[in-house]
Amino acid sequence: MFRFKRTICLSVVLMLLSSAALFAVDDARVPTQDEIVGWLDEFCKSDNRRPGEPGGLAGEDFVYKKFMEFGLENVRKEPVEITLWRAVEWSLKVKGDGVEEEIPTFYTLNTGFTPDEGISAELVYVRSGSEEDFNTIDVKGKIAVIDMEFATLPLLPLMLLKGYYLYDPDKTFTWWASQPACWVRKNWNIDKDTSKSAYELAKKSGALAVVWILKDQPANVVTHYGPYDGEMKDLPALYVGRDDGARLKEMLAAGSLQATFVQTGTMTPGVMHNVHGVLPGKSNEIVLITSHHDSPFKGYIEDGTGISMVLSLAKYFSQVPQEEREKTMVFLASSGHFYGSKGIETWLENHKEDIADKTVMNLNIEHVAAKEFVEDKGGDYHYTGKPQLRGIFIDNNDHMKDAIGEALRDNNLTRSAVIAIDALGKDPPGEGRFPHRLGIPVIHYISGPSYLLVDADYREKVILEELVPAAKTFIEIVEKLSTLSGGDLKPKAEEQK
């Protein structure tokens, strides 16, 4: 009896060891930290990688050359036509009691231009710019000053209602933890009906321009880049930092203020490019690996690290013989995330039959190895020593849940929340929403530090020592799930959670 039990136990151990060996990541094929950091530094060397701008075009060329170097097949750089909106001059000068002062500002992307001499008018504070605010405050022929409101994501309700798994072995999160969402403008949310947004209400109410106060952006930063829906708008708008905005509101409370508002620029035809390459496998079923290559500024986190992961997986799997690759793999660096995600949407339309219809899983990777920065009560904006919370949005599929949980533990990618694909709405935030809309099973990795959309996303925001573990996590997930059929990767028929 004892010998029989021992034999069974030994068989189970051997089976587990065999399974572990089957899915073991080959470290010899994984790019080194120095290699990945080298890619990052080269990719992020321009001041920005905006769609169609020189830095953006250089980033596309870099990815194209790397795909060719790794031996991917059918490497293509496909154009997408856009309008290049460029601000040339912007300023806000206010005058009260005969004294003129310039308030630091930043342009609001894709909004209207003024004459060279600007617009001179009275400033009026409209709070958050609700319908009630505009019904009670007259802005006709004036410049509306509005508090921009960003969303906050509370962790506990999110995990209770839509969470599958939280990997936080060091218990760094408290029950009341929340994450800033400085990309979600509550009173000008481009992902929803904007007809009642503060911007549209200001326009309908006859305002000549809008001054947004970034009251929820830490550290008085003013260089907010957005909204980036690619839609050209005719009402001029400028951003003012939180602290400067508070002082401006104090000045307005003390008496009438006249202002000269300037935002000049140009709009010209332009082009951006999607870059993709293919690694054929044993099956015609496709695993699609994606990130976007554009960024408003240097963009180490947004989305240099995402592209570095796409390159890491492309190099790794290019070293795997075709007869050992379970699925055909397509790697895409999409354009125009900062142009309404027009790049990936166009690409999926153009490749419906040859790629999209054959895709059984999309792994979309954005904002990897990001440091968590917070502002304390004294106003010090600092690194906490921890990674930013990682959200992994997935379809309701047990195979995905198991593979992701195992990979997170194997590579110790802490502070990771695996949550339902519809946790924040019908679509996940980022590029993964477009494959999701086509019914493709999606694993959408993303983090949202508060410095993403401002001119503060530099090399020092990256946890360099996490780049290799992150790459190994994604490799492990792809290797495990690629052994399954497309049918096994589909979500359960019932609701996500």
C-alpha positions in Angstrom: 0.0 0.0 0.0 2.8 2.4 1.0 4.8 1.6 -2.1 1.7 2.2 -4.3 1.1 5.6 -2.7 4.8 6.4 -3.1 4.6 5.5 -6.8 1.6 7.7 -7.3 3.3 10.6 -5.6 6.4 10.1 -7.6 4.3 10.0 -10.8 2.6 13.3 -9.8 5.9 14.9 -9.1 7.4 13.8 -12.4 4.3 15.0 -14.2 4.5 18.4 -12.5 8.3 18.6 -13.3 7.6 17.7 -16.9 4.9 20.3 -17.1 7.2 22.9 -15.7 9.9 22.0 -18.1 7.5 22.2 -21.0 6.7 25.8 -20.2 10.1 26.9 -18.9 11.3 30.1 -20.5 14.7 29.7 -22.2 16.8 32.3 -20.5 19.4 32.1 -23.3 16.8 33.5 -25.7 15.6 36.3 -23.5 17.2 39.7 -24.2 19.4 41.0 -21.4 18.6 44.0 -19.3 21.4 46.0 -21.0 20.0 45.1 -24.4 16.4 46.2 -23.5 17.6 49.4 -21.9 19.7 50.1 -25.0 16.6 49.7 -27.2 14.8 52.1 -24.8 17.4 54.8 -24.9 17.6 54.7 -28.7 13.9 54.6 -29.2 13.3 57.4 -26.7 16.1 59.8 -27.8 13.8 62.3 -29.4 12.0 65.0 -27.4 8.7 63.4 -28.5 7.3 60.7 -30.8 4.1 62.4 -31.8 2.2 61.0 -34.7 3.7 62.1 -38.0 6.4 64.3 -36.4 10.1 63.6 -36.9 10.5 61.8 -33.6 7.5 59.6 -34.3 8.8 58.7 -37.8 12.2 57.9 -36.3 10.6 55.6 -33.8 8.7 53.8 -36.6 12.0 53.3 -38.5 13.7 51.9 -35.3 11.0 49.3 -34.8 11.0 48.4 -38.6 14.8 47.8 -38.5 14.6 45.7 -35.4 11.9 43.5 -36.9 14.1 43.0 -40.0 17.1 42.3 -37.8 15.3 39.6 -35.9 14.3 37.9 -39.1 10.5 38.5 -39.0 8.7 37.9 -42.3 6.6 40.3 -44.3 7.8 43.3 -42.3 5.7 46.3 -43.4 5.4 50.0 -42.6 2.0 51.0 -43.6 0.9 54.7 -43.9 -2.1 56.3 -42.2 -3.0 59.9 -43.2 -3.6 62.4 -40.5 -3.7 66.2 -39.8 -0.6 67.6 -38.1 -1.8 70.1 -35.5 1.2 72.2 -34.2 1.0 75.0 -31.7 3.5 77.8 -32.4 2.9 80.3 -29.6 0.7 80.2 -26.5 0.4 82.5 -23.5 -2.0 84.0 -21.0 -1.4 87.5 -19.7 -3.8 88.8 -17.0 -4.2 92.4 -15.9 -5.7 93.5 -12.6 -5.3 96.9 -10.8 -3.2 98.0 -13.8 -0.5 95.3 -13.3 0.0 92.7 -16.1 1.3 89.3 -15.3 1.9 86.2 -17.5 0.6 82.9 -16.1 2.5 79.8 -17.2 0.4 77.8 -19.7 0.5 74.9 -22.1 -1.6 74.5 -25.2 -4.6 72.2 -25.4 -4.1 69.7 -28.2 -6.2 70.1 -31.4 -8.2 73.1 -30.2 -8.7 76.4 -32.0 -6.1 79.0 -32.8 -6.4 82.8 -32.1 -5.1 85.6 -34.2 -1.5 86.5 -33.7 -2.4 89.3 -31.3 -4.6 86.9 -29.3 -8.0 87.4 -27.7 -8.5 90.1 -25.1 -11.5 89.6 -22.8 -12.6 89.3 -19.2 -11.8 86.1 -17.4 -14.7 84.4 -15.5 -14.4 81.3 -13.2 -17.0 78.6 -14.0 -16.0 76.0 -11.4 -16.1 72.5 -13.0 -18.2 73.7 -15.9 -21.4 71.8 -15.3 -24.7 72.7 -17.0 -25.8 74.4 -13.7 -22.5 76.4 -13.7 -23.1 77.7 -17.2 -26.8 78.4 -16.5 -25.8 80.7 -13.6 -22.6 82.2 -14.8 -22.5 84.4 -18.0 -19.5 83.6 -20.2 -20.6 85.1 -23.5 -17.8 87.1 -25.0 -15.5 86.1 -22.1 -12.7 83.6 -21.4 -14.1 80.7 -19.2 -11.8 79.4 -16.5 -12.7 75.8 -15.6 -11.3 73.3 -13.1 -10.3 70.1 -15.0 -11.3 67.1 -13.0 -9.5 63.8 -13.2 -10.9 60.5 -12.1 -9.7 58.3 -9.3 -9.9 54.5 -9.3 -10.5 52.9 -5.9 -8.9 49.5 -5.7 -11.2 47.7 -3.3 -14.5 48.2 -5.2 -12.7 47.4 -8.4 -11.4 44.1 -7.1 -14.6 43.1 -5.3 -16.8 43.8 -8.3 -14.5 42.9 -11.2 -11.3 41.4 -9.8 -10.0 37.9 -10.6 -6.6 38.0 -8.8 -4.4 40.4 -6.9 -0.7 39.5 -6.7 0.6 41.6 -3.8 2.7 39.2 -1.7 4.2 42.0 0.4 0.7 43.4 1.2 1.5 46.9 0.0 -2.1 47.9 -0.7 -4.5 49.1 2.0 -8.2 48.6 1.8 -8.7 52.3 1.0 -6.0 52.4 -1.7 -6.8 54.3 -4.9 -5.1 55.1 -8.2 -5.1 58.5 -10.0 -6.4 58.4 -13.5 -4.9 61.5 -15.0 -5.8 60.4 -18.5 -9.6 60.5 -17.7 -10.9 64.0 -17.8 -14.2 63.7 -16.0 -15.7 66.9 -17.4 -14.3 66.4 -20.9 -14.2 62.7 -21.4 -13.7 62.0 -25.1 -14.7 58.3 -24.6 -18.3 59.4 -23.8 -20.8 61.8 -25.2 -19.1 65.1 -25.1 -22.2 67.2 -25.9 -22.5 68.1 -22.2 -18.8 68.4 -21.5 -17.5 71.6 -20.0 -15.7 72.4 -23.3 -18.8 72.0 -25.4 -21.0 73.9 -22.9 -18.4 76.8 -22.9 -18.7 76.9 -26.7 -22.5 76.8 -26.7 -22.6 79.5 -24.1 -20.6 81.9 -26.2 -17.2 81.8 -24.5 -14.3 83.0 -26.6 -11.8 80.6 -25.1 -11.2 78.2 -22.2 -8.5 78.1 -19.6 -8.3 74.7 -17.9 -6.9 74.5 -14.4 -5.2 71.1 -13.8 -6.3 70.9 -10.2 -5.7 67.2 -9.9 -2.3 67.0 -11.6 0.4 66.7 -9.0 3.4 69.1 -8.7 1.9 72.1 -10.5 2.8 70.4 -13.9 1.2 72.2 -16.8 2.3 70.1 -19.8 -0.8 67.9 -20.1 -1.2 66.4 -23.6 -4.8 65.8 -24.5 -7.5 65.1 -25.3 -5.9 63.1 -28.1 -8.9 61.9 -30.0 -7.6 63.3 -33.3 -10.6 65.5 -33.7 -9.9 69.1 -34.6 -11.9 71.6 -32.5 -12.5 75.3 -33.0 -12.6 76.8 -29.5 -9.1 77.8 -28.3 -8.0 76.4 -24.9 -5.0 76.5 -22.7 -3.9 74.6 -19.6 -2.7 76.1 -16.3 -1.0 74.2 -13.5 -2.8 73.4 -10.2 -0.9 76.0 -8.0 -0.9 78.7 -10.6 -4.6 78.0 -11.2 -5.3 78.4 -7.5 -3.6 81.7 -7.5 -5.5 82.8 -10.6 -8.8 81.9 -8.8 -7.7 84.0 -5.8 -7.1 86.9 -8.2 -10.5 86.4 -9.7 -12.2 86.3 -6.3 -10.5 89.6 -5.5 -11.9 91.5 -8.5 -12.4 91.6 -12.3 -9.5 90.4 -14.4 -8.8 91.2 -18.1 -6.7 88.7 -20.1 -4.9 88.4 -23.4 -5.1 84.8 -24.5 -2.8 83.6 -27.3 -2.7 80.2 -29.1 -1.4 80.2 -32.6 -0.3 77.3 -34.8 -0.7 75.4 -38.0 -2.6 72.4 -39.4 -1.1 70.5 -42.3 -1.5 67.1 -43.9 0.7 64.4 -42.4 1.3 60.7 -42.3 2.1 58.1 -39.6 2.8 54.4 -40.0 1.8 51.1 -38.4 4.8 48.6 -38.3 4.2 44.9 -38.2 6.0 41.6 -38.9 5.2 37.9 -38.8 6.7 34.7 -37.4 4.9 31.7 -39.0 4.1 28.8 -36.7 2.7 25.3 -36.9 -0.8 26.6 -37.0 -2.5 29.4 -39.0 -4.1 30.6 -35.8 -2.5 33.9 -34.9 -1.3 35.3 -31.6 -1.2 39.1 -32.0 1.4 41.0 -29.8 0.8 44.8 -29.8 1.8 48.1 -28.3 1.7 51.7 -29.7 4.9 53.5 -30.6 3.9 57.1 -30.3 4.3 59.4 -27.3 3.6 63.1 -26.5 7.1 63.6 -25.0 10.1 61.4 -24.5 7.9 58.6 -23.4 10.0 56.0 -21.6 6.9 54.5 -19.9 4.5 55.9 -22.5 5.2 53.7 -24.4 8.9 53.0 -24.7 8.6 50.1 -22.3 5.6 48.6 -24.2 7.5 48.6 -27.4 10.6 47.2 -25.6 8.4 44.2 -24.6 7.1 43.7 -28.2 10.7 43.7 -29.3 11.7 41.3 -26.5 9.0 38.8 -27.5 9.8 39.2 -31.2 13.5 38.5 -30.6 12.8 35.6 -28.3 10.3 33.8 -30.5 12.4 34.5 -33.6 15.0 32.1 -32.1 12.4 29.4 -31.7 12.2 27.1 -34.8 9.0 27.4 -36.7 8.1 23.8 -36.1 8.2 24.6 -32.3 6.1 27.7 -32.5 2.5 26.5 -31.7 0.9 29.5 -33.3 1.7 32.0 -36.0 2.8 35.3 -34.3 2.2 38.8 -35.6 3.9 41.7 -33.9 2.4 45.2 -34.3 3.7 48.6 -33.2 0.7 50.7 -33.9 0.6 54.4 -34.7 -1.7 57.2 -33.5 -2.6 56.2 -30.0 -2.4 59.9 -29.6 -4.6 60.4 -32.6 -7.7 58.6 -31.4 -6.0 55.2 -31.9 -6.6 55.6 -35.6 -3.5 53.5 -36.3 -4.6 50.2 -34.8 -8.2 50.7 -35.9 -7.1 51.3 -39.5 -4.7 48.3 -39.4 -7.4 45.9 -38.1 -9.7 47.0 -40.9 -7.0 46.6 -43.5 -6.0 43.2 -42.3 -9.4 41.7 -41.4 -9.1 38.6 -43.6 -5.4 37.8 -43.4 -4.8 38.6 -39.7 -7.8 39.8 -37.6 -10.1 36.9 -38.6 -7.4 34.4 -37.8 -6.3 35.9 -34.4 -7.2 33.8 -31.4 -5.5 36.0 -28.8 -4.2 39.5 -28.5 -1.6 40.4 -25.9 -1.4 44.2 -25.7 1.3 45.7 -23.5 1.5 49.3 -22.3 3.5 51.2 -19.6 5.7 48.4 -18.2 8.0 48.7 -15.1 6.7 52.1 -14.1 7.7 53.6 -10.8 5.0 54.8 -8.5 5.2 58.5 -7.8 3.0 60.3 -5.2 2.8 63.8 -3.8 2.9 64.1 0.0 1.1 66.7 2.0 4.2 68.9 1.9 4.1 69.0 -1.9 7.0 66.7 -2.5 6.4 64.5 -5.6 8.5 61.4 -5.0 9.1 57.8 -5.9 7.6 55.5 -3.3 10.1 52.7 -3.9 7.3 50.5 -5.4 6.0 49.8 -8.9 2.9 51.4 -10.1 -0.2 49.2 -9.8 -0.4 47.0 -13.0 -3.8 46.3 -14.4 -4.2 43.2 -16.5 -7.6 43.3 -18.2 -8.7 39.9 -19.5 -11.7 38.1 -20.9 -13.4 35.6 -18.5 -11.3 32.6 -19.4 -9.9 30.2 -16.8 -6.9 29.2 -18.9 -5.9 32.9 -19.1 -6.4 33.4 -15.4 -4.3 30.4 -14.5 -1.5 31.2 -17.0 -1.3 34.8 -16.0 -1.4 34.1 -12.2 1.4 31.5 -12.6 3.6 33.8 -14.7 3.2 36.7 -12.3 4.3 34.5 -9.4 7.1 32.8 -11.3 8.6 36.2 -12.2 7.5 38.1 -9.1 5.7 40.8 -10.9 4.2 42.2 -7.8 1.3 44.7 -7.4 -0.5 43.2 -10.3 -4.3 43.1 -10.5 -6.0 40.7 -12.9 -9.4 42.1 -13.6 -12.3 41.7 -16.0 -12.0 43.2 -19.5 -15.0 45.4 -18.8 -14.0 46.6 -15.4 -13.8 50.3 -16.4 -16.5 50.2 -19.1 -17.4 48.1 -22.1 -13.8 48.2 -23.4 -10.4 48.1 -21.7 -8.3 51.3 -21.6 -5.8 51.5 -24.4 -5.1 49.8 -27.7 -6.5 46.5 -26.6 -10.1 47.8 -26.9 -10.0 47.5 -30.7 -9.2 43.8 -30.9 -11.8 43.3 -28.1 -14.5 45.0 -30.1 -13.9 42.5 -32.9 -14.4 39.6 -30.4 -10.8 38.7 -30.2 -9.8 37.3 -26.7 -7.6 40.0 -25.1 -4.9 40.2 -22.4 -4.4 43.9 -21.9 -1.6 44.9 -19.6 -1.4 48.6 -18.6 -0.4 50.9 -15.7 -1.4 54.5 -15.2 1.1 56.6 -13.3 0.3 60.3 -12.9 3.2 61.4 -15.1 2.2 59.6 -18.3 0.8 62.5 -20.2 3.1 65.3 -19.1 6.7 66.2 -19.8 8.1 64.2 -16.9 8.2 60.6 -18.4 12.0 60.1 -18.5 14.4 57.2 -18.0 14.4 57.6 -14.2 10.7 56.6 -14.1 11.6 53.1 -15.3 12.4 50.2 -12.9 15.2 48.9 -15.1 15.6 45.7 -13.2 12.0 44.8 -13.8 12.3 44.8 -17.6 13.7 41.2 -17.9 11.2 39.7 -15.4 8.4 41.5 -17.3 9.5 40.1 -20.6 9.7 36.6 -19.2 6.2 37.0 -17.8 4.8 37.8 -21.2 6.8 35.1 -22.9 5.6 32.5 -20.4 1.9 33.6 -20.8 2.2 33.3 -24.6 4.0 30.0 -24.5 1.4 28.4 -22.2 -1.7 29.8 -24.0 -0.4 29.1 -27.5 -0.7 25.3 -26.8 -4.5 25.8 -26.6 -6.9 25.9 -29.5 -8.7 29.1 -30.4 -11.9 27.7 -29.0 -10.3 27.1 -25.6 -9.2 30.8 -25.5 -12.7 32.2 -25.9 -14.4 33.8 -22.9 -17.2 32.1 -21.0 -20.6 32.9 -22.4 -21.8 34.5 -19.2 -20.9 38.0 -18.1 -17.3 38.8 -17.4 -17.7 38.6 -13.7 
